[in-house]
Amino acid sequence: MLSELSSFTRRLARFITNSGEAARTEPQVAPAETFAVLALDLFRLQYSLNVPYQALCRARGVRPDTIHDWRDIPAASTSAFKEFEFSCLPKDEQTGGFESSGTTRTVRSQTFHSAESLRVYEASLLPWFRRHLLPEIPRNPPAGQPGLAFLSLTPSRADAPRSSLVHMLDVVSRQGWFADALFAGQTDEDRGWILELDRIHAWLHGVIQKRSPVLLAGTAFNFVHLLDALQVRNLKLRLPAGSRIMETGGYKGRSRELTREALHAGLARRLSVPPEYIVTEYGMTELGSQAYDHVAGESPVDRALRFPPWARALVVSPETGTEVPEGQAGLVRILDLANAFSVLAVETEDLALRREHGLELVGRHLESEPRGCSLMAV
């Protein structure tokens, strides 16, 4: 059965390649029929290989032969990833993995990976990242040093090997898209993330002198601390034209909060990056794919978060579990084909409004724990 899962990942790779390239020119094109076939096939495999997930499905009275619509595939809650090892991989093939952020006292969600599952993860993240943050860069850039520089406000992969965000940014930094790359965060004794502010300032001063546009990536809290440091020093930096920002993560449970509008306004004011070049990313440890709210350089229409064609996001009622009408709020449930080796369907504790072409986050469900990268920059 594990060999069938490997065969499935080859089908998925073809689907990602074909639909990812189509989405560059036709962003609303999503071959739903193909997604439906792949989702139901993957559910059958995960039901057989993932023992805790099979138990969850049986408790809900669901088997592969009882459902015919991908929307009916049972979802595991993100909190359940703290209790159970949702993996299709045998123990001896679990060569790595990710865990959610938090303090040393926090019970963390975990996902488990092999070399093959990481290849799926990377195949999923790269085309959707490139489409939204680097739309001007071709799939296979020509030889020679590109002019764009990359700065991550996170620690390096060596310092935070269990962070899916750090892994994602590390993969991005090694694609040949950048002339220079720096990871300017550190971890403290509580496994939180702190910024090397002097190093950041010196590095940014260098790219400004060279007139190199920069892609600046980090959590929302990373950027709050960067803005605070610039304010204390009474500094405003004028990043070169073409610079862009990717921010991710929320605020729940740590320090002061800013609305997204206030955060983006502060970044535009202190770094001279126009709002249309500030992109919000939404991802989590339990997912293999990410959502973005618009393409860098394009004027945002509605700031709705959109997943790639190989993932689907539903907004469901907390009471009934059924999809809510457009414009209403509910919990976010994501079906992600890139979760081939864990659980296809994941229900988060995030609240969102259902929009025509995506979802708009509005907060957390009552009594939910703070989670994600919002806890990492302390």
C-alpha positions as CSV (number, residue, x, y, z in Angstrom):
1,M,0.0,0.0,0.0
2,L,2.9,2.4,0.7
3,S,4.1,1.8,-2.9
4,E,0.6,2.9,-4.0
5,L,1.2,6.1,-2.1
6,S,4.4,6.7,-3.9
7,S,2.6,6.1,-7.2
8,F,0.0,8.7,-6.0
9,T,2.7,11.3,-5.4
10,R,3.9,11.0,-9.0
11,R,0.3,11.7,-10.2
12,L,0.2,14.6,-7.8
13,A,3.5,16.0,-9.1
14,R,2.1,16.1,-12.6
15,F,-1.0,17.8,-11.3
16,I,1.0,20.4,-9.4
17,T,3.1,21.1,-12.5
18,N,0.2,21.4,-14.9
19,S,-2.2,23.3,-12.6
20,G,0.5,25.5,-11.1
21,E,1.6,26.7,-14.6
22,A,-2.0,27.3,-15.7
23,A,-2.6,29.4,-12.5
24,R,0.2,31.8,-13.5
25,T,-2.0,33.1,-16.4
26,E,-5.4,32.0,-15.3
27,P,-5.5,32.3,-11.4
28,Q,-9.1,31.2,-11.1
29,V,-8.7,28.0,-13.2
30,A,-8.9,25.0,-10.8
31,P,-9.5,21.6,-12.4
32,A,-12.0,20.5,-9.7
33,E,-12.8,17.2,-11.3
34,T,-9.1,16.2,-11.2
35,F,-8.8,17.4,-7.6
36,A,-11.9,15.4,-6.6
37,V,-10.4,12.2,-8.1
38,L,-7.1,12.7,-6.4
39,A,-8.6,13.6,-3.1
40,L,-10.8,10.5,-2.9
41,D,-7.9,8.3,-4.0
42,L,-5.7,9.8,-1.4
43,F,-8.4,9.4,1.3
44,R,-8.5,5.7,0.5
45,L,-4.8,5.3,0.9
46,Q,-4.6,7.3,4.1
47,Y,-7.5,5.4,5.6
48,S,-5.4,2.2,5.1
49,L,-2.0,3.5,6.1
50,N,-2.7,6.0,8.9
51,V,-3.9,4.1,11.9
52,P,-5.0,7.1,14.1
53,Y,-6.7,8.7,11.2
54,Q,-8.6,5.4,10.4
55,A,-9.7,5.3,14.0
56,L,-11.0,8.9,13.7
57,C,-12.9,8.0,10.5
58,R,-14.4,4.8,12.0
59,A,-15.6,6.8,15.1
60,R,-17.5,9.0,12.7
61,G,-18.9,6.1,10.8
62,V,-17.0,6.9,7.6
63,R,-15.2,4.5,5.3
64,P,-13.8,5.1,1.8
65,D,-16.8,3.2,0.3
66,T,-19.3,5.5,2.1
67,I,-18.4,8.8,0.6
68,H,-18.3,10.1,-3.0
69,D,-17.6,13.8,-2.5
70,W,-14.3,15.2,-1.4
71,R,-16.1,17.7,0.9
72,D,-17.2,14.7,3.0
73,I,-13.7,13.5,3.8
74,P,-13.3,13.6,7.6
75,A,-11.0,16.3,8.9
76,A,-8.5,16.0,11.8
77,S,-8.4,19.0,14.0
78,T,-5.1,20.8,14.4
79,S,-5.3,20.2,18.1
80,A,-5.4,16.4,17.4
81,F,-1.9,16.6,15.9
82,K,-0.7,17.3,19.5
83,E,-2.2,13.9,20.7
84,F,-1.6,11.5,17.8
85,E,1.0,10.7,15.2
86,F,-0.9,11.2,12.0
87,S,1.5,9.6,9.6
88,C,1.4,7.1,6.8
89,L,5.1,6.5,7.2
90,P,6.5,3.5,9.1
91,K,8.6,4.6,12.1
92,D,11.9,3.6,10.4
93,E,11.1,5.9,7.4
94,Q,10.3,9.0,9.5
95,T,13.6,10.7,9.0
96,G,12.5,14.3,10.0
97,G,9.5,16.4,10.7
98,F,8.1,19.7,11.9
99,E,6.5,20.9,15.0
100,S,4.4,24.0,15.8
101,S,5.7,26.9,17.7
102,G,5.2,27.7,21.3
103,T,7.1,28.0,24.6
104,T,9.0,25.1,26.2
105,R,5.9,24.3,28.2
106,T,3.6,24.0,25.2
107,V,2.4,20.7,23.8
108,R,3.2,21.1,20.2
109,S,1.6,19.7,17.0
110,Q,3.9,17.5,15.0
111,T,4.2,16.2,11.5
112,F,6.5,13.5,10.3
113,H,8.5,13.4,7.1
114,S,10.7,11.3,4.9
115,A,12.9,12.4,1.9
116,E,9.9,11.6,-0.4
117,S,7.4,13.6,1.6
118,L,9.7,16.6,1.8
119,R,10.0,16.5,-2.0
120,V,6.2,16.7,-2.2
121,Y,6.2,19.6,0.3
122,E,8.8,21.5,-1.7
123,A,7.0,20.8,-5.0
124,S,3.9,22.3,-3.5
125,L,5.4,25.4,-1.9
126,L,7.7,26.6,-4.8
127,P,5.3,27.4,-7.7
128,W,2.7,29.2,-5.5
129,F,5.4,31.2,-3.7
130,R,7.0,32.2,-7.0
131,R,3.6,33.2,-8.5
132,H,2.8,35.5,-5.6
133,L,6.2,36.9,-4.4
134,L,8.3,36.6,-7.6
135,P,5.9,36.9,-10.5
136,E,8.5,38.4,-12.8
137,I,10.9,35.5,-12.4
138,P,10.6,32.7,-15.0
139,R,10.3,29.1,-13.9
140,N,13.9,28.5,-15.1
141,P,15.8,31.8,-14.7
142,P,18.7,32.3,-17.1
143,A,22.2,31.8,-15.9
144,G,23.9,34.7,-14.1
145,Q,23.3,36.5,-10.8
146,P,19.8,37.9,-10.4
147,G,19.6,41.3,-8.8
148,L,17.1,40.5,-6.1
149,A,18.3,39.9,-2.5
150,F,16.6,37.8,0.2
151,L,16.3,38.6,3.9
152,S,14.5,36.3,6.4
153,L,13.8,37.7,9.9
154,T,13.7,34.1,11.1
155,P,16.6,31.9,12.4
156,S,18.4,29.7,9.9
157,R,17.4,26.1,9.3
158,A,20.4,25.0,11.4
159,D,19.0,26.9,14.4
160,A,15.3,26.0,13.9
161,P,15.3,22.6,12.1
162,R,11.8,21.8,13.3
163,S,10.1,24.9,11.9
164,S,8.1,24.4,8.7
165,L,8.3,28.1,8.0
166,V,12.1,28.2,8.3
167,H,12.3,25.1,6.1
168,M,10.1,26.8,3.5
169,L,12.2,29.9,3.5
170,D,15.4,27.9,3.4
171,V,14.2,26.1,0.3
172,V,13.1,29.3,-1.3
173,S,16.5,30.9,-0.6
174,R,18.4,28.1,-2.5
175,Q,16.5,28.3,-5.8
176,G,18.9,30.5,-7.6
177,W,16.5,33.4,-7.5
178,F,18.6,35.7,-5.3
179,A,22.0,37.3,-5.6
180,D,22.4,37.3,-1.8
181,A,20.5,35.7,1.2
182,L,20.6,36.2,4.9
183,F,18.7,34.6,7.8
184,A,18.9,37.3,10.6
185,G,17.1,35.7,13.5
186,Q,18.3,33.7,16.5
187,T,16.7,31.3,19.0
188,D,16.8,32.0,22.7
189,E,16.8,29.6,25.7
190,D,13.0,29.3,25.5
191,R,13.1,28.4,21.8
192,G,11.6,31.8,20.9
193,W,12.9,33.9,18.0
194,I,14.8,37.2,18.4
195,L,16.2,39.5,15.8
196,E,19.8,40.5,15.2
197,L,18.9,44.1,14.7
198,D,22.4,45.5,14.1
199,R,23.1,42.9,11.5
200,I,19.7,43.5,9.8
201,H,20.4,47.3,9.7
202,A,23.9,46.8,8.2
203,W,22.7,44.3,5.6
204,L,19.8,46.5,4.5
205,H,22.1,49.5,4.3
206,G,24.3,47.4,2.0
207,V,21.5,46.5,-0.4
208,I,20.3,50.1,-0.4
209,Q,23.8,51.2,-1.5
210,K,23.9,48.6,-4.2
211,R,20.3,49.5,-5.2
212,S,19.4,45.8,-5.0
213,P,15.6,45.1,-4.5
214,V,15.0,42.8,-1.5
215,L,12.5,40.2,-0.6
216,L,12.0,40.6,3.1
217,A,10.2,37.7,4.8
218,G,9.1,37.1,8.4
219,T,6.3,36.6,10.9
220,A,4.0,39.5,11.9
221,F,5.8,39.7,15.3
222,N,9.2,39.8,13.6
223,F,8.0,42.9,11.7
224,V,6.5,44.5,14.8
225,H,9.9,44.2,16.6
226,L,11.7,45.5,13.5
227,L,9.4,48.5,13.3
228,D,9.8,49.2,17.0
229,A,13.6,49.1,16.7
230,L,13.5,51.5,13.7
231,Q,11.2,53.9,15.7
232,V,13.5,53.8,18.7
233,R,16.4,54.7,16.4
234,N,14.3,57.2,14.5
235,L,15.2,55.5,11.3
236,K,13.3,55.3,8.0
237,L,14.9,53.1,5.3
238,R,14.2,53.5,1.6
239,L,14.4,50.0,0.2
240,P,15.2,50.0,-3.6
241,A,12.3,49.9,-6.0
242,G,10.9,46.4,-6.6
243,S,11.4,45.4,-3.0
244,R,8.6,43.3,-1.5
245,I,7.6,41.8,1.8
246,M,6.0,38.5,2.8
247,E,4.5,38.5,6.3
248,T,2.9,35.6,8.1
249,G,1.5,34.7,11.5
250,G,-0.9,36.3,13.9
251,Y,-0.6,38.1,17.3
252,K,-2.7,36.1,19.8
253,G,-1.0,35.7,23.1
254,R,2.1,37.8,22.7
255,S,3.0,41.5,23.2
256,R,1.0,44.2,21.5
257,E,-1.2,43.6,18.5
258,L,-1.6,45.5,15.3
259,T,-4.2,45.1,12.7
260,R,-2.9,44.0,9.3
261,E,-3.7,47.4,8.0
262,A,-1.7,49.1,10.7
263,L,1.2,46.7,10.3
264,H,1.3,47.2,6.5
265,A,1.1,50.9,6.9
266,G,4.0,50.9,9.3
267,L,6.1,48.8,6.9
268,A,5.3,51.1,4.0
269,R,6.3,54.1,6.1
270,R,9.5,52.8,7.7
271,L,10.8,50.7,4.7
272,S,9.3,52.6,1.7
273,V,7.6,49.4,0.4
274,P,4.3,50.2,-1.3
275,P,1.2,48.3,0.0
276,E,0.8,46.4,-3.2
277,Y,4.2,44.9,-2.6
278,I,3.3,43.6,0.9
279,V,1.9,40.1,0.7
280,T,0.3,38.1,3.5
281,E,1.0,34.3,3.6
282,Y,-1.1,31.8,5.5
283,G,0.4,28.4,6.4
284,M,0.9,26.0,9.3
285,T,2.8,23.0,10.5
286,E,0.0,20.6,9.6
287,L,-0.2,21.7,5.9
288,G,2.0,21.1,2.9
289,S,0.6,24.1,1.0
290,Q,0.3,27.8,1.7
291,A,-2.2,30.6,0.8
292,Y,-1.4,34.2,-0.3
293,D,-3.7,37.2,-0.4
294,H,-2.4,38.7,-3.7
295,V,0.5,38.9,-6.2
296,A,3.3,41.3,-5.4
297,G,3.1,44.4,-7.4
298,E,-0.6,44.0,-8.2
299,S,-3.3,46.1,-6.5
300,P,-5.1,43.8,-4.0
301,V,-8.8,43.3,-4.9
302,D,-10.1,41.9,-1.7
303,R,-7.1,40.5,0.2
304,A,-8.8,37.1,0.3
305,L,-6.4,34.2,0.9
306,R,-6.2,31.8,-1.9
307,F,-4.7,28.3,-1.8
308,P,-3.2,26.6,-4.9
309,P,-5.3,24.4,-7.2
310,W,-4.0,21.3,-5.3
311,A,-5.7,22.4,-2.1
312,R,-9.2,23.5,-1.2
313,A,-10.3,25.7,1.7
314,L,-13.8,25.4,3.2
315,V,-15.4,27.7,5.8
316,V,-17.6,25.5,7.9
317,S,-20.1,26.0,10.8
318,P,-18.5,25.1,14.2
319,E,-21.9,23.6,15.1
320,T,-22.8,21.5,12.1
321,G,-19.6,21.1,10.2
322,T,-21.3,22.1,7.0
323,E,-20.1,24.8,4.6
324,V,-21.4,28.3,5.4
325,P,-22.9,30.6,2.7
326,E,-20.6,33.2,1.1
327,G,-20.0,36.2,3.4
328,Q,-20.6,34.2,6.6
329,A,-18.0,33.2,9.2
330,G,-16.9,29.8,10.3
331,L,-14.0,27.5,10.9
332,V,-11.3,27.0,8.2
333,R,-11.1,23.4,6.9
334,I,-8.4,22.7,4.4
335,L,-8.1,19.7,2.1
336,D,-4.5,19.6,0.9
337,L,-3.2,17.0,-1.6
338,A,0.4,17.9,-0.5
339,N,-0.4,16.3,2.8
340,A,0.0,13.0,1.1
341,F,1.9,11.3,3.9
342,S,-0.2,12.6,6.9
343,V,-3.9,13.7,6.7
344,L,-5.5,15.2,3.7
345,A,-8.2,17.1,5.5
346,V,-7.3,19.4,8.4
347,E,-9.7,21.6,10.4
348,T,-8.1,24.6,12.0
349,E,-9.3,26.8,14.9
350,D,-9.1,29.9,12.8
351,L,-12.3,31.8,12.0
352,A,-12.8,33.2,8.5
353,L,-15.4,34.8,6.2
354,R,-16.1,32.8,3.1
355,R,-15.4,34.9,0.0
356,E,-16.1,34.1,-3.6
357,H,-12.5,33.2,-4.5
358,G,-10.9,32.6,-1.1
359,L,-11.3,33.3,2.6
360,E,-10.7,36.3,4.9
361,L,-9.3,35.5,8.4
362,V,-11.2,37.2,11.2
363,G,-9.7,35.7,14.3
364,R,-9.6,32.5,16.4
365,H,-12.4,30.3,17.7
366,L,-13.2,31.0,21.4
367,E,-10.9,29.3,23.9
368,S,-8.5,28.3,21.1
369,E,-4.8,28.3,22.1
370,P,-2.4,30.8,20.5
371,R,-0.6,29.0,17.7
372,G,1.7,29.3,14.8
373,C,4.4,31.8,14.1
374,S,2.6,34.4,16.2
375,L,4.3,32.7,19.2
376,M,7.8,32.7,17.8
377,A,9.1,36.2,17.9
378,V,9.4,37.1,21.6
